[in-house]
Amino acid sequence: MKKSKIALGLSLITITGLVFMAADHADAPAVTGNAADITDVYAFQGQDTNNMVFVVNTQGLLTPNATASAAFNENVMIEINIDNNGDNVEDLVIQAIKRNNKMYFFGPVAPGTPGISSMVKTNAMSGSVDISKYGSAPIIATENGMKFFAGPRDDPFFFDLGRFNSILAGSAPGFNNPGTDTFAGTNVLATIVEVPKSLLGSSATINVWAETKKKQ
Amino acid sequence: MKTNKITLVKLSLIAVAAVFVSCDNKGDSMDAASLDFSGTYIQQDQMARPAINTVFIASGAPKDAFNSAIPTKMGASYQGVFQSRLMALNANYTTNALGQTAAQLTGLLATDVLGVDKTKKTTFFDGTNILTGRALADDVIDVELLLIFGGPTGGSNAGLTSDHVDKNDKDFTAGFPYLASAW
């Protein structure tokens, strides 16, 4: 037992530069600290189980002091990709992008072209919502059977990241019990949309991923 | 200071005027018709399952490369990278509680999409349902730790298979928008 633990520690140390910034918070240099950084993606059935909820969180680890000034970027589109035939190519997209003080939503609609490059599906606008302000009640819009929210929320992610990095560094043998939630007391900018399942195609299962896309 | 104040007043007046224009009782569609959504948007970040890029991809440029990859290209490009990482994390890996070999687990994870079931409970893993979605309260880190470190029975490396942070620091709401208010 002792031996394998030591071997584990050594093997972790040999991974140069492996630092967990889970879930996806500040995961890569090009996006860290800007509006394009996705921290987490959630997909779950709504309170009304006829609906599916998609959550895309960006700009993680915001302290309360930093949250009021954190803002969505008009040049960064948030795109929820939905594959409904199992080939990992998006058949439908839901796009969200800020203009002035609102977040505008498009889709679910077939993308113009799948892949890394997109245009806003302006003919498929499904609704918009005023971006909620820090410290105020959430503003929720309901249009076309869908619900929309955009603004600061508590980061729903939880993980003892600090202890895990110590384990990776070889300075701790394992997790503490209880652990310490590194993400406690921090916020994200959330984009949340609730959609009737009937708008997501006829398949029983779908594959979902989120992307941020920047205007060229 | 005075000029600043004057500028500020002017600016805020302009801002007020702008707000009136955009609120001009025509509704969203008219509003939106005057907005410019043109242009081409290029992928910056990609994510589905939690912590995949952070756990399995080396720091720096490779992380940016993974973020700009599309799912159909990920499997071929990254399965081998992921398997090397997995074996570095747990040199004694054989199979996990789902019976997956290192190649099978990393083959699944390398294509970063989240499977979501439209016909039943949505959860990352609840003891019964596996990868049918991701709900807010799911302890996704414990699931991933268990699959990486727990061995075939889930009983190996007991100190590494749970971080013992079992829930969020705020309660979620039953209805939309589900996420708790900001701190």
Chai-1 contact restraints between the chains, C-beta under 6 A:
chainA,res_idxA,chainB,res_idxB,connection_type,confidence,min_distance_angstrom,max_distance_angstrom,comment,restraint_id
A,S4,B,N92,contact,1.0,0.0,6.0,A-B,restraint_1
A,A7,B,A91,contact,1.0,0.0,6.0,A-B,restraint_2
A,S11,B,A88,contact,1.0,0.0,6.0,A-B,restraint_3
A,S11,B,A91,contact,1.0,0.0,6.0,A-B,restraint_4
A,I15,B,A88,contact,1.0,0.0,6.0,A-B,restraint_5
A,G17,B,A58,contact,1.0,0.0,6.0,A-B,restraint_6
A,G17,B,S59,contact,1.0,0.0,6.0,A-B,restraint_7
A,F20,B,T54,contact,1.0,0.0,6.0,A-B,restraint_8
A,M21,B,T54,contact,1.0,0.0,6.0,A-B,restraint_9
A,A22,B,A51,contact,1.0,0.0,6.0,A-B,restraint_10
A,A22,B,T54,contact,1.0,0.0,6.0,A-B,restraint_11
A,A23,B,P50,contact,1.0,0.0,6.0,A-B,restraint_12
A,A23,B,A51,contact,1.0,0.0,6.0,A-B,restraint_13
A,D24,B,M47,contact,1.0,0.0,6.0,A-B,restraint_14
A,D24,B,N53,contact,1.0,0.0,6.0,A-B,restraint_15
A,D27,B,N53,contact,1.0,0.0,6.0,A-B,restraint_16
A,D27,B,T54,contact,1.0,0.0,6.0,A-B,restraint_17
A,D27,B,K63,contact,1.0,0.0,6.0,A-B,restraint_18
A,A28,B,K63,contact,1.0,0.0,6.0,A-B,restraint_19
A,A28,B,D64,contact,1.0,0.0,6.0,A-B,restraint_20
A,A28,B,N67,contact,1.0,0.0,6.0,A-B,restraint_21
A,A30,B,D64,contact,1.0,0.0,6.0,A-B,restraint_22
A,V31,B,Q44,contact,1.0,0.0,6.0,A-B,restraint_23
A,V31,B,D45,contact,1.0,0.0,6.0,A-B,restraint_24
A,A36,B,Q44,contact,1.0,0.0,6.0,A-B,restraint_25
A,A36,B,D45,contact,1.0,0.0,6.0,A-B,restraint_26
A,I38,B,D45,contact,1.0,0.0,6.0,A-B,restraint_27
A,I38,B,M47,contact,1.0,0.0,6.0,A-B,restraint_28
A,V41,B,M47,contact,1.0,0.0,6.0,A-B,restraint_29
A,V41,B,A48,contact,1.0,0.0,6.0,A-B,restraint_30
A,Y42,B,R134,contact,1.0,0.0,6.0,A-B,restraint_31
A,Y42,B,L136,contact,1.0,0.0,6.0,A-B,restraint_32
A,A43,B,L114,contact,1.0,0.0,6.0,A-B,restraint_33
A,A43,B,V116,contact,1.0,0.0,6.0,A-B,restraint_34
A,A43,B,G133,contact,1.0,0.0,6.0,A-B,restraint_35
A,A43,B,R134,contact,1.0,0.0,6.0,A-B,restraint_36
A,F44,B,T122,contact,1.0,0.0,6.0,A-B,restraint_37
A,F44,B,G133,contact,1.0,0.0,6.0,A-B,restraint_38
A,F44,B,A135,contact,1.0,0.0,6.0,A-B,restraint_39
A,Q45,B,T122,contact,1.0,0.0,6.0,A-B,restraint_40
A,Q47,B,A174,contact,1.0,0.0,6.0,A-B,restraint_41
A,Q47,B,G175,contact,1.0,0.0,6.0,A-B,restraint_42
A,P64,B,W183,contact,1.0,0.0,6.0,A-B,restraint_43
A,T67,B,A182,contact,1.0,0.0,6.0,A-B,restraint_44
A,M77,B,Y41,contact,1.0,0.0,6.0,A-B,restraint_45
A,N88,B,P71,contact,1.0,0.0,6.0,A-B,restraint_46
A,N88,B,T72,contact,1.0,0.0,6.0,A-B,restraint_47
A,N88,B,T111,contact,1.0,0.0,6.0,A-B,restraint_48
A,N88,B,V113,contact,1.0,0.0,6.0,A-B,restraint_49
A,V89,B,T72,contact,1.0,0.0,6.0,A-B,restraint_50
A,R99,B,L35,contact,1.0,0.0,6.0,A-B,restraint_51
A,N100,B,S22,contact,1.0,0.0,6.0,A-B,restraint_52
A,G115,B,I70,contact,1.0,0.0,6.0,A-B,restraint_53
A,I116,B,I42,contact,1.0,0.0,6.0,A-B,restraint_54
A,I116,B,Q43,contact,1.0,0.0,6.0,A-B,restraint_55
A,I116,B,I70,contact,1.0,0.0,6.0,A-B,restraint_56
A,S117,B,T40,contact,1.0,0.0,6.0,A-B,restraint_57
A,S117,B,I42,contact,1.0,0.0,6.0,A-B,restraint_58
A,S118,B,Y41,contact,1.0,0.0,6.0,A-B,restraint_59
A,V120,B,F37,contact,1.0,0.0,6.0,A-B,restraint_60
A,T122,B,F37,contact,1.0,0.0,6.0,A-B,restraint_61
A,M125,B,A32,contact,1.0,0.0,6.0,A-B,restraint_62
A,S128,B,D28,contact,1.0,0.0,6.0,A-B,restraint_63
A,Y134,B,A182,contact,1.0,0.0,6.0,A-B,restraint_64
A,P138,B,P177,contact,1.0,0.0,6.0,A-B,restraint_65
A,I140,B,F176,contact,1.0,0.0,6.0,A-B,restraint_66
A,K147,B,F176,contact,1.0,0.0,6.0,A-B,restraint_67
A,F149,B,P177,contact,1.0,0.0,6.0,A-B,restraint_68
A,P152,B,A182,contact,1.0,0.0,6.0,A-B,restraint_69
A,R153,B,L179,contact,1.0,0.0,6.0,A-B,restraint_70
A,R153,B,A182,contact,1.0,0.0,6.0,A-B,restraint_71
A,D154,B,K170,contact,1.0,0.0,6.0,A-B,restraint_72
A,D154,B,A180,contact,1.0,0.0,6.0,A-B,restraint_73
A,D154,B,A182,contact,1.0,0.0,6.0,A-B,restraint_74
A,D154,B,W183,contact,1.0,0.0,6.0,A-B,restraint_75
A,P156,B,L136,contact,1.0,0.0,6.0,A-B,restraint_76
A,P156,B,N168,contact,1.0,0.0,6.0,A-B,restraint_77
A,P156,B,L179,contact,1.0,0.0,6.0,A-B,restraint_78
A,F158,B,V165,contact,1.0,0.0,6.0,A-B,restraint_79
A,F158,B,N168,contact,1.0,0.0,6.0,A-B,restraint_80
A,F159,B,I141,contact,1.0,0.0,6.0,A-B,restraint_81
A,F159,B,D163,contact,1.0,0.0,6.0,A-B,restraint_82
A,D160,B,D163,contact,1.0,0.0,6.0,A-B,restraint_83
A,D160,B,V165,contact,1.0,0.0,6.0,A-B,restraint_84
A,G174,B,G159,contact,1.0,0.0,6.0,A-B,restraint_85
A,G174,B,L160,contact,1.0,0.0,6.0,A-B,restraint_86
A,F175,B,D163,contact,1.0,0.0,6.0,A-B,restraint_87
A,F175,B,H164,contact,1.0,0.0,6.0,A-B,restraint_88
A,N177,B,H164,contact,1.0,0.0,6.0,A-B,restraint_89
A,P178,B,H164,contact,1.0,0.0,6.0,A-B,restraint_90
A,G179,B,D163,contact,1.0,0.0,6.0,A-B,restraint_91
A,G179,B,H164,contact,1.0,0.0,6.0,A-B,restraint_92
A,G179,B,V165,contact,1.0,0.0,6.0,A-B,restraint_93
A,D181,B,V165,contact,1.0,0.0,6.0,A-B,restraint_94
A,D181,B,D169,contact,1.0,0.0,6.0,A-B,restraint_95
A,A184,B,D169,contact,1.0,0.0,6.0,A-B,restraint_96
A,G185,B,W183,contact,1.0,0.0,6.0,A-B,restraint_97
A,N187,B,A182,contact,1.0,0.0,6.0,A-B,restraint_98
A,N187,B,W183,contact,1.0,0.0,6.0,A-B,restraint_99
A,A190,B,L179,contact,1.0,0.0,6.0,A-B,restraint_100
A,I192,B,P177,contact,1.0,0.0,6.0,A-B,restraint_101
A,E194,B,F176,contact,1.0,0.0,6.0,A-B,restraint_102
A,K197,B,K118,contact,1.0,0.0,6.0,A-B,restraint_103
A,A204,B,K118,contact,1.0,0.0,6.0,A-B,restraint_104
A,A204,B,T119,contact,1.0,0.0,6.0,A-B,restraint_105
A,T205,B,D117,contact,1.0,0.0,6.0,A-B,restraint_106
A,I206,B,V116,contact,1.0,0.0,6.0,A-B,restraint_107
A,N207,B,V113,contact,1.0,0.0,6.0,A-B,restraint_108
A,N207,B,G115,contact,1.0,0.0,6.0,A-B,restraint_109
A,V208,B,L114,contact,1.0,0.0,6.0,A-B,restraint_110
A,V208,B,V116,contact,1.0,0.0,6.0,A-B,restraint_111
A,W209,B,A48,contact,1.0,0.0,6.0,A-B,restraint_112
A,W209,B,V113,contact,1.0,0.0,6.0,A-B,restraint_113
A,A210,B,M47,contact,1.0,0.0,6.0,A-B,restraint_114
A,E211,B,Q43,contact,1.0,0.0,6.0,A-B,restraint_115
A,E211,B,Q46,contact,1.0,0.0,6.0,A-B,restraint_116
A,T212,B,Q44,contact,1.0,0.0,6.0,A-B,restraint_117
A,T212,B,D45,contact,1.0,0.0,6.0,A-B,restraint_118
A,K213,B,Y41,contact,1.0,0.0,6.0,A-B,restraint_119
A,K213,B,I42,contact,1.0,0.0,6.0,A-B,restraint_120
A,K213,B,Q43,contact,1.0,0.0,6.0,A-B,restraint_121
A,K214,B,I42,contact,1.0,0.0,6.0,A-B,restraint_122
A,K214,B,Q44,contact,1.0,0.0,6.0,A-B,restraint_123
A,K215,B,G39,contact,1.0,0.0,6.0,A-B,restraint_124
A,K215,B,Y41,contact,1.0,0.0,6.0,A-B,restraint_125
A,Q216,B,T40,contact,1.0,0.0,6.0,A-B,restraint_126
A,Q216,B,I42,contact,1.0,0.0,6.0,A-B,restraint_127
